[in-house]
Amino acid sequence: MKAYRAAILRFDAQHQAVFDKDGLLVVGSDGTGTERILAVGAYDSLIENYVQVPLEHLPGRIIAPGFVDLHVHFPQIDVIGSPASGLLPWLENYTFPQEARFADAAHSADAAQFFLTELVRNGVTTALTFATSHPASVEAFFTEAARRRMRMICGKVLQDRHSPDGVRDDTVQGLVDTEALIQRWHGRGRLGYAITPRFAPSCSEAQLRGAGELAARYPDVWIQSHVAENKDEIAWARSLFPQSRSYLSVYDDFGLLRARAIYAHCIHFDDDDRALMRDTGAAAAVSPTSNLFLGSGFFDYSGADRVGFRYGLASDVGGGTSLSPFHTMLAAYCVGREGQTKTGLSLSPQQLWWQHTAGAAQALGLGGVVGNLQPGCEADFIVLDPRCTALMARRTGQAASLEELLFAMIVLGDDRLVARTVIAGAG
């Protein structure tokens, strides 16, 4: 066991922040080799039970849950910040040429190492990640994530049509490769597999049908894709699948909407779409920096809450502009203020932080496992330094409430705020 003394941020069952200004966090093995949170709370009330446990005192620091990124493309780390007039030109001019390089195992390994290092530097301890259509990209990602003992979810992209040479896969072979990767990696250590149709227009009906059959055969794997991000994309999907009620319904028609299914964007929805998400247990990965950068639109928080389906925050790099959860939370706040019809929605700092930690974990079906610091959670957490810059120190030093403290870190924070990232109790 090991104990940490610092201010501690976590969330209760009602999604409310619990903050111990002088807290104690105790971590240790659960007997199976997994490091978990054994105890957490006020230092004065807990320390007498752990006086023999090695203690690390972190004065002035805040221990918080590791961030959970619900949607990110690790092969796109090298196209972040590429100019384009919109989603489809961005894919054609930057993304597909870059992803074609991931047929090479050495390139995939180099990118995976760099990407995961960047995640850790930014305090992200779990991510739902796209690879490319090449099995080598998945092998490289999982190999590196396993070495670091990280809880990561990834999948080989399925895209057998409307894609250029170099990234287009074969209908049958893509499904064969997917099943082989599931059997090799899913549930190995802290790793999970995600069946990954790129988006409906890039997949034939036969490939989508096969993906749905795999999802039925392996009900504990994840599913990830994109939906309703861009109006041109929606029109394209409707023309390709005229029998489906909506773009979202395409996935339902092929058995790809269920719990552990995460769909990025979900911007241009009607209430029937929202109800379909709710009723199937699927969740949305809200990607505000990407949506702003590509001019795609605004996620309707009010509509999602009114109908009641799950969602969480995502960076969506490389369409997204930063791996920093602080940049993502700030963009989500701006989207809430500017993107809602009629009146602006003011998302509270606690709501924003929850969406990128415990809420995102809940959307993945990993509530109580990651994204929080309650007893029983895996020991993935970050140590924040609210005095990491002169301006941050000046502003947080004057915070009169938890809301002010959290919001100042959201607005002013970046990777410098993350003094340390602990993975599986180590770091």
MODANOR-V34264 format. One record per residue. N is the residue number from 1. PHI is phi in whole degrees, 0 to 359 (999 if undefined). BURIAL is 1 if it has 9 or more other C-alpha atoms within 8 Angstrom, else 0. D_CENTER is the distance of its C-alpha to the mean C-alpha in Angstrom with 2 decimals. Layout:
n->N phi->PHI burial->BURIAL d_center->D_CENTER
n->N phi->PHI burial->BURIAL d_center->D_CENTER
This chain:
n->1 phi->999 burial->0 d_center->29.10
n->2 phi->215 burial->1 d_center->28.16
n->3 phi->241 burial->1 d_center->28.01
n->4 phi->234 burial->1 d_center->26.54
n->5 phi->249 burial->1 d_center->28.19
n->6 phi->189 burial->1 d_center->26.41
n->7 phi->292 burial->1 d_center->25.12
n->8 phi->228 burial->1 d_center->22.27
n->9 phi->249 burial->1 d_center->19.56
n->10 phi->208 burial->1 d_center->18.15
n->11 phi->230 burial->1 d_center->17.91
n->12 phi->270 burial->0 d_center->20.46
n->13 phi->292 burial->0 d_center->20.46
n->14 phi->265 burial->0 d_center->21.08
n->15 phi->72 burial->1 d_center->17.91
n->16 phi->269 burial->0 d_center->20.32
n->17 phi->288 burial->1 d_center->19.97
n->18 phi->244 burial->1 d_center->22.46
n->19 phi->229 burial->1 d_center->23.69
n->20 phi->259 burial->1 d_center->26.32
n->21 phi->297 burial->0 d_center->28.01
n->22 phi->232 burial->1 d_center->29.60
n->23 phi->246 burial->1 d_center->27.49
n->24 phi->230 burial->1 d_center->27.50
n->25 phi->239 burial->1 d_center->24.68
n->26 phi->245 burial->1 d_center->26.00
n->27 phi->237 burial->1 d_center->24.16
n->28 phi->183 burial->1 d_center->25.74
n->29 phi->287 burial->1 d_center->25.81
n->30 phi->271 burial->0 d_center->25.87
n->31 phi->97 burial->0 d_center->28.53
n->32 phi->252 burial->0 d_center->26.41
n->33 phi->96 burial->0 d_center->25.18
n->34 phi->268 burial->1 d_center->21.82
n->35 phi->277 burial->1 d_center->21.60
n->36 phi->228 burial->1 d_center->20.86
n->37 phi->284 burial->1 d_center->21.57
n->38 phi->263 burial->1 d_center->25.22
n->39 phi->201 burial->1 d_center->26.15
n->40 phi->204 burial->1 d_center->25.04
n->41 phi->159 burial->1 d_center->27.09
n->42 phi->295 burial->1 d_center->29.87
n->43 phi->304 burial->1 d_center->31.47
n->44 phi->298 burial->0 d_center->35.00
n->45 phi->276 burial->0 d_center->34.42
n->46 phi->248 burial->1 d_center->32.79
n->47 phi->298 burial->1 d_center->34.35
n->48 phi->296 burial->0 d_center->37.58
n->49 phi->275 burial->0 d_center->35.81
n->50 phi->226 burial->0 d_center->34.28
n->51 phi->294 burial->0 d_center->37.06
n->52 phi->270 burial->0 d_center->37.28
n->53 phi->273 burial->0 d_center->33.60
n->54 phi->307 burial->0 d_center->32.91
n->55 phi->241 burial->0 d_center->31.53
n->56 phi->248 burial->0 d_center->29.68
n->57 phi->265 burial->0 d_center->30.32
n->58 phi->237 burial->0 d_center->27.94
n->59 phi->297 burial->0 d_center->29.91
n->60 phi->79 burial->0 d_center->28.31
n->61 phi->257 burial->1 d_center->24.78
n->62 phi->237 burial->1 d_center->21.98
n->63 phi->267 burial->1 d_center->19.94
n->64 phi->223 burial->1 d_center->16.57
n->65 phi->298 burial->1 d_center->13.65
n->66 phi->298 burial->1 d_center->11.22
n->67 phi->284 burial->1 d_center->8.03
n->68 phi->243 burial->1 d_center->4.76
n->69 phi->260 burial->1 d_center->1.93
n->70 phi->280 burial->1 d_center->1.97
n->71 phi->195 burial->1 d_center->4.46
n->72 phi->205 burial->1 d_center->6.58
n->73 phi->251 burial->1 d_center->10.20
n->74 phi->294 burial->1 d_center->11.69
n->75 phi->288 burial->1 d_center->15.18
n->76 phi->265 burial->1 d_center->14.96
n->77 phi->300 burial->1 d_center->14.99
n->78 phi->269 burial->0 d_center->18.73
n->79 phi->246 burial->1 d_center->18.77
n->80 phi->301 burial->1 d_center->16.84
n->81 phi->79 burial->0 d_center->19.44
n->82 phi->271 burial->0 d_center->21.54
n->83 phi->284 burial->0 d_center->23.76
n->84 phi->200 burial->0 d_center->24.07
n->85 phi->279 burial->0 d_center->25.56
n->86 phi->175 burial->1 d_center->22.71
n->87 phi->301 burial->1 d_center->20.08
n->88 phi->294 burial->0 d_center->22.57
n->89 phi->298 burial->1 d_center->24.61
n->90 phi->297 burial->1 d_center->21.61
n->91 phi->299 burial->1 d_center->20.71
n->92 phi->292 burial->1 d_center->24.38
n->93 phi->272 burial->0 d_center->25.30
n->94 phi->237 burial->1 d_center->22.47
n->95 phi->292 burial->1 d_center->19.65
n->96 phi->297 burial->1 d_center->21.93
n->97 phi->300 burial->1 d_center->24.40
n->98 phi->292 burial->1 d_center->21.84
n->99 phi->293 burial->1 d_center->20.20
n->100 phi->300 burial->1 d_center->23.77
n->101 phi->290 burial->1 d_center->24.11
n->102 phi->277 burial->1 d_center->21.78
n->103 phi->293 burial->1 d_center->24.66
n->104 phi->273 burial->0 d_center->25.87
n->105 phi->296 burial->1 d_center->24.71
n->106 phi->294 burial->0 d_center->25.56
n->107 phi->296 burial->1 d_center->23.55
n->108 phi->299 burial->1 d_center->20.48
n->109 phi->295 burial->1 d_center->21.01
n->110 phi->297 burial->0 d_center->21.49
n->111 phi->294 burial->1 d_center->18.35
n->112 phi->297 burial->1 d_center->16.23
n->113 phi->298 burial->1 d_center->17.99
n->114 phi->295 burial->0 d_center->17.55
n->115 phi->299 burial->1 d_center->13.83
n->116 phi->292 burial->1 d_center->13.11
n->117 phi->298 burial->0 d_center->15.71
n->118 phi->294 burial->1 d_center->14.11
n->119 phi->302 burial->1 d_center->10.76
n->120 phi->298 burial->1 d_center->13.15
n->121 phi->299 burial->1 d_center->15.33
n->122 phi->266 burial->1 d_center->12.82
n->123 phi->85 burial->1 d_center->11.98
n->124 phi->267 burial->1 d_center->8.50
n->125 phi->251 burial->1 d_center->9.47
n->126 phi->220 burial->1 d_center->6.87
n->127 phi->213 burial->1 d_center->4.45
n->128 phi->261 burial->1 d_center->5.12
n->129 phi->234 burial->1 d_center->7.59
n->130 phi->279 burial->1 d_center->10.69
n->131 phi->264 burial->1 d_center->13.90
n->132 phi->242 burial->1 d_center->17.15
n->133 phi->283 burial->1 d_center->19.97
n->134 phi->264 burial->1 d_center->21.59
n->135 phi->306 burial->1 d_center->21.43
n->136 phi->301 burial->1 d_center->22.06
n->137 phi->292 burial->1 d_center->18.64
n->138 phi->290 burial->1 d_center->17.06
n->139 phi->303 burial->0 d_center->19.82
n->140 phi->294 burial->1 d_center->19.23
n->141 phi->296 burial->1 d_center->15.53
n->142 phi->293 burial->1 d_center->16.17
n->143 phi->300 burial->0 d_center->19.38
n->144 phi->288 burial->1 d_center->17.94
n->145 phi->297 burial->1 d_center->15.07
n->146 phi->295 burial->1 d_center->17.90
n->147 phi->300 burial->0 d_center->20.14
n->148 phi->270 burial->0 d_center->17.88
n->149 phi->60 burial->1 d_center->17.35
n->150 phi->268 burial->1 d_center->13.55
n->151 phi->272 burial->1 d_center->11.53
n->152 phi->229 burial->1 d_center->9.68
n->153 phi->234 burial->1 d_center->9.44
n->154 phi->209 burial->1 d_center->10.95
n->155 phi->203 burial->1 d_center->13.64
n->156 phi->288 burial->1 d_center->16.66
n->157 phi->290 burial->1 d_center->16.86
n->158 phi->259 burial->1 d_center->19.75
n->159 phi->199 burial->1 d_center->21.83
n->160 phi->259 burial->1 d_center->25.56
n->161 phi->206 burial->1 d_center->26.91
n->162 phi->51 burial->1 d_center->26.86
n->163 phi->220 burial->1 d_center->25.41
n->164 phi->285 burial->0 d_center->27.48
n->165 phi->305 burial->0 d_center->28.99
n->166 phi->103 burial->0 d_center->26.85
n->167 phi->235 burial->1 d_center->23.63
n->168 phi->287 burial->1 d_center->25.22
n->169 phi->254 burial->1 d_center->25.43
n->170 phi->275 burial->0 d_center->28.16
n->171 phi->307 burial->1 d_center->27.74
n->172 phi->284 burial->0 d_center->28.96
n->173 phi->296 burial->0 d_center->27.98
n->174 phi->300 burial->1 d_center->24.33
n->175 phi->286 burial->1 d_center->24.32
n->176 phi->299 burial->0 d_center->26.40
n->177 phi->297 burial->1 d_center->24.07
n->178 phi->299 burial->1 d_center->21.07
n->179 phi->295 burial->1 d_center->23.08
n->180 phi->297 burial->0 d_center->24.27
n->181 phi->291 burial->1 d_center->20.82
n->182 phi->302 burial->1 d_center->19.85
n->183 phi->294 burial->0 d_center->23.08
n->184 phi->279 burial->0 d_center->22.69
n->185 phi->243 burial->1 d_center->19.18
n->186 phi->294 burial->1 d_center->17.73
n->187 phi->80 burial->0 d_center->18.34
n->188 phi->276 burial->0 d_center->19.71
n->189 phi->62 burial->0 d_center->19.07
n->190 phi->254 burial->1 d_center->15.47
n->191 phi->259 burial->1 d_center->14.28
n->192 phi->222 burial->1 d_center->13.35
n->193 phi->257 burial->1 d_center->14.05
n->194 phi->235 burial->1 d_center->12.70
n->195 phi->294 burial->1 d_center->15.53
n->196 phi->226 burial->1 d_center->14.63
n->197 phi->294 burial->1 d_center->17.11
n->198 phi->303 burial->1 d_center->16.35
n->199 phi->197 burial->1 d_center->17.63
n->200 phi->308 burial->1 d_center->20.78
n->201 phi->298 burial->1 d_center->23.24
n->202 phi->271 burial->1 d_center->22.51
n->203 phi->235 burial->1 d_center->23.41
n->204 phi->288 burial->1 d_center->26.89
n->205 phi->300 burial->0 d_center->27.69
n->206 phi->297 burial->0 d_center->28.61
n->207 phi->289 burial->1 d_center->25.25
n->208 phi->296 burial->1 d_center->23.37
n->209 phi->297 burial->1 d_center->25.94
n->210 phi->295 burial->1 d_center->25.44
n->211 phi->297 burial->1 d_center->21.67
n->212 phi->296 burial->1 d_center->22.46
n->213 phi->293 burial->1 d_center->25.06
n->214 phi->296 burial->1 d_center->22.73
n->215 phi->298 burial->1 d_center->20.32
n->216 phi->289 burial->0 d_center->23.47
n->217 phi->285 burial->0 d_center->24.67
n->218 phi->235 burial->0 d_center->21.53
n->219 phi->291 burial->0 d_center->20.29
n->220 phi->264 burial->0 d_center->17.93
n->221 phi->280 burial->1 d_center->15.79
n->222 phi->268 burial->1 d_center->12.71
n->223 phi->231 burial->1 d_center->13.14
n->224 phi->216 burial->1 d_center->11.06
n->225 phi->195 burial->1 d_center->12.74
n->226 phi->243 burial->1 d_center->13.51
n->227 phi->203 burial->1 d_center->15.97
n->228 phi->50 burial->1 d_center->18.16
n->229 phi->271 burial->1 d_center->16.81
n->230 phi->221 burial->1 d_center->20.26
n->231 phi->294 burial->1 d_center->23.74
n->232 phi->294 burial->0 d_center->25.25
n->233 phi->297 burial->1 d_center->22.62
n->234 phi->296 burial->1 d_center->23.34
n->235 phi->298 burial->0 d_center->27.05
n->236 phi->296 burial->1 d_center->26.69
n->237 phi->298 burial->1 d_center->24.87
n->238 phi->294 burial->1 d_center->27.53
n->239 phi->289 burial->0 d_center->30.29
n->240 phi->278 burial->0 d_center->29.04
n->241 phi->231 burial->0 d_center->28.52
n->242 phi->294 burial->0 d_center->31.25
n->243 phi->283 burial->0 d_center->31.62
n->244 phi->273 burial->1 d_center->28.21
n->245 phi->296 burial->0 d_center->28.18
n->246 phi->209 burial->0 d_center->25.11
n->247 phi->303 burial->1 d_center->22.40
n->248 phi->302 burial->1 d_center->20.09
n->249 phi->297 burial->1 d_center->23.10
n->250 phi->306 burial->1 d_center->23.28
n->251 phi->295 burial->1 d_center->20.41
n->252 phi->296 burial->1 d_center->22.12
n->253 phi->297 burial->0 d_center->25.40
n->254 phi->253 burial->1 d_center->24.17
n->255 phi->75 burial->1 d_center->22.64
n->256 phi->247 burial->1 d_center->18.96
n->257 phi->244 burial->1 d_center->18.06
n->258 phi->190 burial->1 d_center->17.67
n->259 phi->302 burial->1 d_center->15.68
n->260 phi->71 burial->1 d_center->12.64
n->261 phi->256 burial->1 d_center->12.56
n->262 phi->242 burial->1 d_center->9.58
n->263 phi->245 burial->1 d_center->11.05
n->264 phi->284 burial->1 d_center->9.84
n->265 phi->90 burial->1 d_center->12.17
n->266 phi->55 burial->1 d_center->14.77
n->267 phi->278 burial->1 d_center->16.97
n->268 phi->265 burial->1 d_center->20.45
n->269 phi->252 burial->1 d_center->20.83
n->270 phi->252 burial->0 d_center->23.99
n->271 phi->293 burial->0 d_center->24.48
n->272 phi->294 burial->0 d_center->25.11
n->273 phi->296 burial->1 d_center->21.66
n->274 phi->298 burial->1 d_center->20.16
n->275 phi->293 burial->1 d_center->22.44
n->276 phi->295 burial->0 d_center->21.50
n->277 phi->300 burial->1 d_center->17.81
n->278 phi->299 burial->1 d_center->19.15
n->279 phi->287 burial->0 d_center->21.81
n->280 phi->269 burial->1 d_center->19.88
n->281 phi->86 burial->1 d_center->17.02
n->282 phi->288 burial->1 d_center->14.39
n->283 phi->225 burial->1 d_center->11.49
n->284 phi->258 burial->1 d_center->10.30
n->285 phi->260 burial->1 d_center->7.17
n->286 phi->279 burial->1 d_center->9.13
n->287 phi->236 burial->1 d_center->9.38
n->288 phi->292 burial->1 d_center->12.45
n->289 phi->290 burial->1 d_center->13.34
n->290 phi->294 burial->1 d_center->13.34
n->291 phi->297 burial->1 d_center->15.29
n->292 phi->289 burial->1 d_center->17.68
n->293 phi->296 burial->1 d_center->18.21
n->294 phi->267 burial->1 d_center->19.04
n->295 phi->66 burial->0 d_center->20.87
n->296 phi->280 burial->1 d_center->19.18
n->297 phi->136 burial->1 d_center->19.56
n->298 phi->237 burial->1 d_center->18.10
n->299 phi->295 burial->1 d_center->15.93
n->300 phi->270 burial->1 d_center->18.55
n->301 phi->299 burial->0 d_center->17.46
n->302 phi->298 burial->0 d_center->21.04
n->303 phi->294 burial->1 d_center->21.19
n->304 phi->297 burial->1 d_center->18.08
n->305 phi->289 burial->0 d_center->19.51
n->306 phi->295 burial->0 d_center->22.99
n->307 phi->275 burial->1 d_center->22.36
n->308 phi->94 burial->1 d_center->19.75
n->309 phi->237 burial->1 d_center->16.61
n->310 phi->280 burial->1 d_center->13.22
n->311 phi->204 burial->1 d_center->10.33
n->312 phi->204 burial->1 d_center->7.49
n->313 phi->266 burial->1 d_center->6.37
n->314 phi->213 burial->1 d_center->4.72
n->315 phi->277 burial->1 d_center->7.05
n->316 phi->53 burial->1 d_center->8.28
n->317 phi->299 burial->1 d_center->10.55
n->318 phi->271 burial->1 d_center->13.40
n->319 phi->296 burial->1 d_center->14.11
n->320 phi->292 burial->1 d_center->12.14
n->321 phi->259 burial->1 d_center->14.45
n->322 phi->197 burial->1 d_center->12.78
n->323 phi->278 burial->1 d_center->10.22
n->324 phi->288 burial->1 d_center->11.53
n->325 phi->300 burial->1 d_center->9.72
n->326 phi->292 burial->1 d_center->13.34
n->327 phi->295 burial->1 d_center->13.81
n->328 phi->294 burial->1 d_center->10.89
n->329 phi->296 burial->1 d_center->12.37
n->330 phi->296 burial->1 d_center->15.78
n->331 phi->297 burial->1 d_center->15.17
n->332 phi->297 burial->1 d_center->13.97
n->333 phi->299 burial->1 d_center->17.19
n->334 phi->295 burial->1 d_center->19.23
n->335 phi->299 burial->1 d_center->18.01
n->336 phi->298 burial->1 d_center->18.99
n->337 phi->288 burial->1 d_center->22.28
n->338 phi->259 burial->0 d_center->23.23
n->339 phi->266 burial->1 d_center->21.65
n->340 phi->277 burial->1 d_center->23.05
n->341 phi->287 burial->0 d_center->26.42
n->342 phi->70 burial->0 d_center->29.45
n->343 phi->234 burial->0 d_center->28.13
n->344 phi->291 burial->1 d_center->25.28
n->345 phi->255 burial->1 d_center->22.71
n->346 phi->259 burial->0 d_center->22.22
n->347 phi->285 burial->1 d_center->18.93
n->348 phi->286 burial->0 d_center->19.79
n->349 phi->304 burial->1 d_center->18.22
n->350 phi->296 burial->1 d_center->17.62
n->351 phi->298 burial->1 d_center->15.81
n->352 phi->298 burial->1 d_center->13.53
n->353 phi->295 burial->1 d_center->12.85
n->354 phi->298 burial->1 d_center->12.42
n->355 phi->298 burial->1 d_center->9.84
n->356 phi->258 burial->1 d_center->7.51
n->357 phi->229 burial->1 d_center->8.90
n->358 phi->296 burial->1 d_center->11.09
n->359 phi->292 burial->1 d_center->10.33
n->360 phi->295 burial->1 d_center->6.69
n->361 phi->297 burial->1 d_center->8.39
n->362 phi->298 burial->1 d_center->11.19
n->363 phi->300 burial->1 d_center->9.62
n->364 phi->282 burial->1 d_center->8.83
n->365 phi->79 burial->0 d_center->12.40
n->366 phi->244 burial->1 d_center->11.85
n->367 phi->300 burial->1 d_center->13.39
n->368 phi->81 burial->1 d_center->15.95
n->369 phi->251 burial->1 d_center->14.50
n->370 phi->228 burial->1 d_center->11.71
n->371 phi->81 burial->1 d_center->10.58
n->372 phi->208 burial->1 d_center->14.29
n->373 phi->236 burial->1 d_center->17.64
n->374 phi->278 burial->1 d_center->19.92
n->375 phi->307 burial->1 d_center->22.34
n->376 phi->101 burial->1 d_center->21.06
n->377 phi->291 burial->1 d_center->17.47
n->378 phi->293 burial->1 d_center->16.74
n->379 phi->275 burial->1 d_center->17.73
n->380 phi->249 burial->1 d_center->14.63
n->381 phi->207 burial->1 d_center->15.30
n->382 phi->237 burial->1 d_center->16.06
n->383 phi->248 burial->1 d_center->19.43
n->384 phi->258 burial->1 d_center->19.74
n->385 phi->247 burial->1 d_center->22.97
n->386 phi->289 burial->1 d_center->23.78
n->387 phi->245 burial->1 d_center->26.80
n->388 phi->291 burial->1 d_center->25.10
n->389 phi->228 burial->0 d_center->26.85
n->390 phi->298 burial->0 d_center->30.09
n->391 phi->292 burial->0 d_center->28.70
n->392 phi->299 burial->1 d_center->25.87
n->393 phi->298 burial->1 d_center->28.55
n->394 phi->296 burial->1 d_center->30.93
n->395 phi->286 burial->1 d_center->28.58
n->396 phi->292 burial->1 d_center->26.95
n->397 phi->294 burial->0 d_center->30.45
n->398 phi->256 burial->0 d_center->31.64
n->399 phi->295 burial->1 d_center->28.89
n->400 phi->264 burial->0 d_center->30.85
n->401 phi->204 burial->0 d_center->28.11
n->402 phi->298 burial->0 d_center->24.64
n->403 phi->301 burial->1 d_center->23.45
n->404 phi->295 burial->1 d_center->25.06
n->405 phi->297 burial->1 d_center->23.67
n->406 phi->296 burial->1 d_center->20.00
n->407 phi->290 burial->1 d_center->20.55
n->408 phi->299 burial->1 d_center->22.43
n->409 phi->291 burial->1 d_center->19.63
n->410 phi->297 burial->1 d_center->17.14
n->411 phi->288 burial->1 d_center->19.83
n->412 phi->259 burial->0 d_center->21.20
n->413 phi->278 burial->1 d_center->18.45
n->414 phi->204 burial->1 d_center->17.03
n->415 phi->298 burial->1 d_center->16.78
n->416 phi->294 burial->0 d_center->20.33
n->417 phi->290 burial->1 d_center->19.40
n->418 phi->272 burial->1 d_center->17.60
n->419 phi->285 burial->1 d_center->20.80
n->420 phi->195 burial->1 d_center->19.46
n->421 phi->236 burial->1 d_center->16.52
n->422 phi->253 burial->1 d_center->17.60
n->423 phi->245 burial->1 d_center->16.21
n->424 phi->52 burial->1 d_center->17.97
n->425 phi->80 burial->1 d_center->20.60
n->426 phi->237 burial->0 d_center->21.42
n->427 phi->137 burial->0 d_center->21.10
